[in-house]
């Protein structure tokens, strides 16, 4: 179980969603390169206290959705300040994402969207279940991977339907990015 954004094990290899979910709170118990945590967890009282704190965090913030609610409230509060920032390096209107849609094609889901001025391309973020983090795959405008016409500004991704229940899009320009929905990943589209 991981409570932070750390997505790498001690070898600095990126962890999959499943590995992150299964990552033990005691993973560094025997790791001599992590002397503080390994020494603390060897003490039975400290180890039990550590587990008690994990249980409290889970009950007070995760199980009831309080952490997500607080994060959404903070995002809403600071959004006007971010938009009004006179020192930002790019305009929020540098590029746009037009309406996006998902259609089922047999055992596949085809997601398409018109991206304008997305000079660095587009990305589809998707997941099969709310318990997982979103995975990312490229959006294509090259006539492949379900894309109908190359270089027409309509980007497409084609994925197995079992892998896509919730999704959102990011368009990337030279100096910034935009998402659809705007508050992704707190807000996202659903495949019904």
Buried (B, 14 or more C-beta within 10 A) or exposed (E): EBEEEEBEBEEEEEBEBEEBEEBEBEBBBEEEEBEEBBEBBEEEEEBEEBEEEEEEBEEEBEEEEEBEEEEBEEEEEEEEEEEEEEEEEEEEEBBBBEEBEBEEEEEBBBBBBBBEEBEEBBBBBBBBEEEBBBBEBEBBBEEEBBBEEEEEEBBBBBBEBEBBBBBBBBBBBEEBBBBBBEBBBBEBBEBE
